């Protein structure tokens, strides 16, 4: 079977550090799999351009400066492409897949599919399955398809011979252009005489964010507007879908991602962008986007933010007591959470020796300016003076291994604390 061609199209804006981290850590996975990489840069400076040029020699990595008239449909029409592709993916500059995930994705890009939706969130029970009806696919997967980095689109069926003037005119009056690609996908799917899509569920831990991704001011200022206005309007305006289909798709986004329970609203309360004003502004929308009753939303909006901060103090105290009781501290995990622990230690003046990992990427010997050890390298030197702080979200296998190799008093693991530190340091995925 002939291998299909694919392109990652990455819009970016003043995130040169994140672009470089992607090029160093992740780009090789896609290039080895035969994908081309395009950066569409809207930055006011030349940092991103310089970084892309630094790494693109002899590699299929391309830089395009976004023109003043730029919109997402320009990419879908092939703006700046060096050749024609079978699939293209609008890709977020902070999205990260493991090498195994990329290999799985590439092996499932088949021309029989009009859309391939990648679900590495672990949130949905849909699993890997094919869909032959756009309505069912929209009900089950609309919450995921709008993510940049989650959907590969078949160029030949979905993007060729498209009346782009129709889409420009149809969606120009929308509140925001952040979901124009999603609207186009669902409208176009209904236009095809035959439709086939794949929802591809990845294994847990195969999808992640860049360790440099932090919560933006835009995210905080527009969070509820995006979910309660733009997302609702996006789905409700789609032609060819029943009201039941649309309501199911809208509610699923809230249930799976952002508003599934009261605890998540407390997170937003603590972050400072959920208040009683928010409750009243979207009073008639809440039933569409969440199953949390409105009376409870009111109560949550009145919880003092200071109280939510105070309840987190004991877990930090336990961590600091553990570190100060050991002469040598090593952080187990040189990635997403490891960076958060390292930054916290620097802030608090807690000394640590470096990082530890089960295996090390080829050529990667340092992280955050400290050495990365393989556990086998330090195992023989473990004694009561050495304390290991586990900084991995899904750490069951690591914990089991440490329990075999050392006394439980000499390693520290608190899954809630990792999230708390990321929240405290301004990273987007911090939760209560």
N, C-alpha and C positions, 0 to 999 in steps of 0.2 A: 504494500500500500504506500502510495506516494505521501511523503511528509508534507503537512500543510505549513504555510508561512504565516507568521503573526508579528504584530508590532505593538509594543507598549507605548502609549502616548501619554506623557506626563506633564500636565499643566503645573506650573510652579510660580511662586511669587515671593521673592526675597527670603528664600530658604536655602542659601548656598551651602550652609553647613550640613543640612539634611541631604541635599543632593550629593555632596561629596561622600557622606556616610553610605548612601545607597550605592554609589559607584564603586566604593572600596569593598563593601561587605556583601552586596547582593547582586550587582549587575551581572557578574560572571555566571550566575545560575541561568539567567535568561538568555545570555549570549551563547552559552554552551548548548542550550536547548534549541538554538536556531532563531530566536526572536531578535528583532531589531528594536532599538530604544530611541525614542524621540523626546526631547525636552522642549516644551513650549513656555518660554520665559517671559513673564510680564514685569520683572523687576526694574526698578529705576536705575540700578547700578549695573556694573559689568561683572560682579563676583561670580554669579552662576555661570555665565558664558565662559569665563576664564577657567573655572573648574572643569566644565564639560570638555573644553578643548584639551585640558591637561590629561584627561583619561581616554580620549576618543581615538588616539592615533592607532591605526590598524584594526579598529573595532567598529562594529556597526552601531555607533552611537552618534546621534545627530542633534544639533542645537538649532532651534528656530526662535527668533525674536518675535514676540507676538505684536502684530500691527495694531494700530489704534482701533480699527474696526473689528477686532477679534471677537468671535463668539465660538461656543463649543461646537456648533455645526460645521465650522470650517475644518476642524480636525476630522469629523465624521465624513467629510467630503474628500479627505486625503491631502489637506494643506501641508506642503513641505515634504511629502513622501518621496522617497528615492525609487520606489518601485511599488507594484501592486501587491496586496496581501490577501490571504484567505480570511484571516481574522484580525481585528484590531480591538484593543482594550484601552479605554480611558482609565488611566491609572493614577492613584493618589501618590504624591511624593513621599508620604509617610507610611505607606503600606509596605509590609515586609512578609514575604513567604519564604519558607525554608527550601533548601535544594530539593528535598523529597517532594514537597508540595508542587514545585515548578515542574518536576518530572511527571507527576500525576496529571497536572493540568494539560501539559503538552500531549500526553498520550491519549487524552480524551477530546482533543480538538479535532473533530471530524466534520467533513463538509455536509453531512446529513443534518447537522444541527444549525439552526438559525441563530440561536443564542446558547451560550454556555455560562451558567451562573455558578460562581465559586463561593461555597459557604464553608469558611474555616472558623466560624464564630462558635460553633458548638451549642448555639442557642435554639436552633430549630430541630424538630423531630422529622422533618421532611425526608432527610437522607438523600442518597444518590438515586435519582429516578428521572425518567424521561417524561415529557409532556407533549401531547399532540394538539392541545387546545389552549389558545392564548388566555382564555378566561380563567381556567384552572391554574395555569402558570402564574398569572398575575395575582390571584388570591393567595397562593402559597409563597411566592418569591418576590413580590414587588418590594417588600421591606429591604431585601438584600440587593436587588438589581441596581438600585440608585447609587450604591456605594461606588466611588471611583476605585477601580482595582478588582471589582467583583464580577464583571461581566465581559465576556469575549463575544464580539458581534461578527457574524458571517458577512463579509464584505459583498459577496456575490448575490446574496438574497435580500439582506436587510438594508444595504447602503447603495446598491447600484440602481440606476434608473429611478431615483427618488425625486419627487417634485419638492425641492428645497424651499422654493418660494412659498409653497403652501405651509410648510412648517414654520418658516420665519414669520409669516403673517398670522398664523394660528396662535402662536405662543408669545408673540411680541408684547401682548397686553398683560402677560402674567406679572405677578408681583416681583419675581426674582428669576434670574436665569440659572440658578444653581442646580436645578433639576430638569432643565430643558432636554438633556440627553435621555433621561428616563421617560419623559413624555413622548419623545420621538420613538423610542423602542416599542412602547406599548401600542401606540397608534399604528406604527408600521407593521407590527405583528398581526394586527387584525386585517391588514390589507393583503397579506399573503394568501394564496390559494391553498397552499399546504404549509403547515407549521410544525416544527419539531424543536424542542429545547431540552437541554440537560441541566438539572441541578446537581452539581458535583460537591458532595460533602467531603471535606478534608478531615484528616485525623486531628485530634486535639493537640494543640501546640504547634501546628504547622503554619498558622497565621499569626502575625504580630504587628506591632507598630514600631516605627523607628524609636530608639531609646532617646532621641533628641526632641521628640514631639511633646510640646507643652500646650496647655490650654490657652487659646488665643482670646483676645478681647472681643473679636468678632463672634466667637463661639458663645461667650457668656452673654453678650448683648443681644444676640439674635436666636438663641437656642429655642425658646418657645415660639417665636415667630416662624422659625423654620418648620417646627413640627405641627403647630396648631393652625398655621395659616398656609404657608407655602406647600407643605406636603399634602395637606387636606385638599387644597385647591388643585394641585397637580393631578391627584387621582380622580377627583370629582369631575374634572373637565374631560376625561378620556372618553372618546366616542366608541360605541360598540360593546360596552361593558354594562352589566346590570348594576342597579343601585346596591344590591346585596354583595356583588363582587367587590365593588368599590369600598363599601363599609368594612368588609372583612379584611381587605388589604390595608386600609388605614389603621384599624384596630390592632392588626398583627404587628405593625411597626412599634406601637406603644407597648404591647404585651411582651415582645421579645427583646426589645432593645432599651428603651429609654424610660418607660413609665409603667413597668410591670407591677410595682408594689410601692408601698408607702416609704420603704427604706430609700428608694431612689430619689423620691421627692425631698427627703431629708438631706441627701447629698447636695441637691440643687439649692436647698435652703442654706446650707452651710457655705456653699460657694458664693452665695450672695445674689443670685439672680432668680430666686423663687420667693415670692412674697404674696401677701393678700391681694395686692394689686394685680398680680398675675392670675390669681384665681378668678377675680371678677372680670378681668379683660376677656378671658376665654371661657366664661361660665357656660355658654351654650355649645362649646366645642369639646369639653372634657369627656363627655360620654362617647364621643367618636374615637378618641385616642387612648383612653385608659379605662381599666375596670375599677380603679380606685374611686370610691364614691365621693361626690363633691363635698359632703359634710366633713369627710376625713381630710380632703385637700385643704379645707379651711383651717382645720386644727393644725395641720402640719405647717401651714404658712405662718402660724403664730409662735412656733417654737423658737425661743431665743437662740441666736447663733452661738453665743458664748457657751451655752450648755453643751452644744455639740462638739465644741473644741475641748472642753474640760474632760469629757469622758474618755478622750484618747490619751491622756497623760500617763496612766499606769502602764500601758504597753511600752511606751518609750522608756519609762523608768526601768522596766525589767531588762530591756535591751542594753541600756547604758551600764546597769549593774553587772550584767553578764560580761560585757567587753572589759570593764575595769578590773574584773576578777581574773583575767587571763593576760599573761604577758605578751602573747602573740595572737593577734586576731586575723583571720582569713575569711574573706567573703566568698561563699560558694555560689557562683553564678556571675558570668562576665557578659551580661546583656542588660535587658530591660530593667529588672529590679536591682541588679548589681550596681548600676549607675546611681540609682536613688539612694541606696545605702551608703555608697561612697560619698555622695554629696552631703548627706546628713552627718556622716562621721567628720567630714571636713568642717562643717559648720559648728559641731559640738566639740571639736578638738579631741576626738577619739582616734587614737593611733590604730592603724591597721597595716598589715604587711603587704597584702596584695589580694589576688583573686585565685579561685580554684575552679576547675571545670572537669567534667568526666572525660571530655576529649577536647582538643584544641584545634581550631581551624588552621590549615596550613599557612605558615608565615605570620600568624598572629600570636605574639608573645607578650603584648602589653594591652592594658585596658585602663583608661583614665590615668595614664601615666604610671601605673603600677604593674608588676609582673603577673602573668597568668601561669599558674601551676597546673599540671595534671595531678589528679588526686593520687595516682599511683606513685608520683614523685615525692609526695610529702607524707604518705601513709606510714612509712617506717619511723618518721620523726614525731609522730603524734604522742603527746603526753599531757599531763594535767595543766601544763602551761599554755597549751594551744587551744583556742576557742574558735569554732567555725560557725559563722552566721550564714544560714541558708537563705539565699536571695533568688529563689525560683518560685514562680507561681504554682506550677504543677510539680510538686516535689516528692511525690509518694515514693518513687524508685530511689531517689537520693537519700531520703530519710531512712528507708529500709537498709540501704548500704551502710550509712553512717552508724546505725544501730548495731550492725554486725562488727564494725571496725573500731568503735570507741564508746566510751561511757556517755550516756545520754546527757549527763550534766555538762558536757563540754561542747555541745552544739546547740544552737538556738534557731528556732523556726516559729514564725507567727505569720500566717498568710494574710491576716487582716492588717498587720503592721506594714507589710510591703506596699499595700494599696494606700495606706495612710501616709506613708512617707512620700509617695508619688504625688498625692494630693497636696501635701504641705509644700512640696517643691515646685508646684505649678504644673505638673503633668496632667494631661487630659483625662486619663483613665482612673484618677484617684476616686475611691468610693469609701463609704462608711463601713 
